[in-house]
Amino acid sequence: MTTTELYARALSLIPGGVNSPVRAMKAVGLETPIFAARGEGAYLEDVAGRRYLDWVLSWGPLIFGHADPETVDAVVEAARRGTTFGTATEAEVELAAEIVDAVPSVEMVRLVSSGTEAAMTALRLARAATGREPFVRFRGGYHGHADPFLSEAGSGVRTLGIEAGGEGRVVDYNDLEAVERAIEGAACVFVEPVAGNMGVVPPADGFLEGLRRLCDESGALLVFDEVITGFRVARGGAQERYGVLPDLTVLGKIVGGGLPLAAFGGSAELMERLAPAGDVYQAGTLSGNPLATAAGLSVLRRLTPEVYDELEAKGRRLDALGQFGRFERVGAMATLFVDDYPALFRHLLERGIYLAPSQNEAMFLSTVHGDEEIDRTIEAVADFFS
Ligand SMILES: Cc1ncc(COP(=O)(O)O)c(C=O)c1O
């Protein structure tokens, strides 16, 4: 089947032909999404045999690149022992230990299957712990697709211009005064500590510290959604990098090593409000799935300080993109903001370089992006502007 035929078939069977709206290419003026056939390292190959240098890397999880041999081996080995048990396993305890060791504010963690699920439950827990319903969040932030988070959200909601209902007092990112006006009586402030779903926007100096202070003064919990930043901007995420500790942390993407796994955690006191220890209900048939915990463990155990030094060095090389537009980067996440992003996207795709099909998303650096890949990308962008 050609890509066109495949897409026509997909359109007749799957709404919009894709299982997540961000995969659609309409926002960058293209008809068909990429139908992936395989990936290796920094490269993705589609069903037509076209090869792309991949800066999306499944939207962030693949810090060691596609089909990383150690991850694949770990998953295959786990699969031979059974793909799901619906009981407790040793690997989930080990993964919880890795997370607690890495993430400064997390003493206890629960594993779930998607960032959406983790964020949704973190909000439920914050509401139960404070006995308050309202919460504060930020315009252009994204915390998955649970109802309370959708209005004025980032990522695909923003790319598609969808007006969704939602809850929460929505204020501008980096605007502490707005938070101060909105926080009274709130259960929590829900924030991506480095915004990554309206393109990368770093926190202004003092912003995260200010959120911590305002939460402490008002009795609201501070929730960091580190689905993107966790294990990416530092092993311990943005809270390690900026030295500000939240009450609850939401994790996804890298923590699952490229399999469907996410998590949320916090102090033992807060987390023990969850059933069966406490009265806040949360559950999942596939939570702590053995293939996903094997992948997550394989990845997390290799995230040494050297990996972050390497990513930072690669990031500095990529900073040369700053000559072409506003380039925002925090560690291994970055966005180049340009006026005609769709044209740049198409220019690069024609040259076999795949950026996210929206400027609301980040470029994800990984250990498999070498100097050659970085330089090729910079040259191709330079070519676009020449
Ligand atoms: C910051 C953030 N939170 C939550 C989510 C939702 O995660 P998932 O897509 O696994 O449901 C995302 C997804 O991109 C995200 O970037």
The ligand as a Tripos MOL2 file, in Angstrom:
@<TRIPOS>MOLECULE
LIG
   16    16     1     0     0
SMALL
NO_CHARGES

@<TRIPOS>ATOM
      1 C1          3.7560   18.1590   30.0710 C.3       1 LIG1
      2 C2          2.8560   17.0350   29.6500 C.ar      1 LIG1
      3 N1          1.9780   16.5310   30.5190 N.ar      1 LIG1
      4 C3          1.1760   15.5130   30.2100 C.ar      1 LIG1
      5 C4          1.1950   14.9520   28.9480 C.ar      1 LIG1
      6 C5          0.2640   13.8330   28.6300 C.3       1 LIG1
      7 O1          0.9620   12.6340   28.5100 O.3       1 LIG1
      8 P1          0.3650   11.4250   27.6530 P.3       1 LIG1
      9 O2          0.4230   11.8640   26.2190 O.co2     1 LIG1
     10 O3          1.2710   10.2840   27.9920 O.co2     1 LIG1
     11 O4         -1.0290   11.1990   28.1230 O.co2     1 LIG1
     12 C6          2.0740   15.4450   27.9960 C.ar      1 LIG1
     13 C7          2.1290   14.8560   26.6480 C.2       1 LIG1
     14 O5          2.7950   15.3090   25.7640 O.2       1 LIG1
     15 C8          2.9240   16.5110   28.3530 C.ar      1 LIG1
     16 O6          3.7970   17.0360   27.4730 O.3       1 LIG1
@<TRIPOS>BOND
     1     1     2 1
     2     2     3 ar
     3     2    15 ar
     4     3     4 ar
     5     4     5 ar
     6     5     6 1
     7     5    12 ar
     8     6     7 1
     9     7     8 1
    10     8     9 2
    11     8    10 1
    12     8    11 1
    13    12    13 1
    14    12    15 ar
    15    13    14 2
    16    15    16 1
@<TRIPOS>SUBSTRUCTURE
     1 LIG1         1 GROUP 0 **** ****
